[in-house]
Amino acid sequence: MKVWLGSMLLVLVLCFGVWLILSPSFKKVGVTATKLKEKLQEEQDGEEQKGEKP
């Protein structure tokens, strides 16, 4: 029983450590995706304006 509890505690600590390591990269991915979305939206708006002028 003690071995099982110790193993589960170790697994939980390792998972928490991995989560702490990866959490900043999730923020970076979100920021990059937002920038890409804004860039694509600007390009679409530019193409729509070009189509209306002639």
VOGU-3710 file (C-alpha; in Angstrom, 3 decimals, decimal comma):
1> mkvwlgsmll> 0,000/0,000/0,000  2,838/2,386/0,868  4,576/1,625/-2,418  1,371/2,340/-4,354  0,804/5,671/-2,567  4,430/6,657/-3,100  4,233/5,777/-6,782  1,027/7,751/-7,269  2,504/10,746/-5,451  5,618/10,585/-7,631
11> vlvlcfgvwl> 3,528/10,397/-10,813  1,435/13,395/-9,705  4,557/15,444/-8,917  6,064/14,569/-12,311  2,842/15,494/-14,138  2,696/18,800/-12,263  6,330/19,524/-13,212  5,674/18,773/-16,887  2,604/21,031/-16,783  4,678/23,870/-15,294
21> ilspsfkkvg> 7,327/23,425/-17,980  4,817/23,386/-20,853  2,408/26,104/-19,700  4,498/29,050/-21,027  4,656/27,431/-24,451  0,847/27,245/-24,559  0,749/31,012/-24,053  3,311/31,504/-26,837  1,280/29,303/-29,178  -1,853/31,301/-28,386
31> vtatklkekl> -0,128/34,637/-29,029  1,332/33,377/-32,313  -2,045/32,050/-33,436  -3,682/35,403/-32,629  -1,074/37,295/-34,648  -1,505/34,924/-37,591  -5,290/35,276/-37,435  -5,030/39,088/-37,440  -2,616/38,999/-40,387  -4,929/36,742/-42,395
41> qeeqdgeeqk> -7,891/38,964/-41,564  -5,999/42,051/-42,780  -5,125/40,286/-46,037  -8,772/39,321/-46,599  -9,906/42,883/-45,918  -7,303/44,183/-48,376  -8,482/41,813/-51,102  -12,118/42,806/-50,554  -11,248/46,496/-50,858  -9,330/45,884/-54,099
51> gekp> -12,382/44,145/-55,531  -14,698/47,060/-54,736  -12,597/49,888/-56,245  -12,923/49,178/-60,008
//
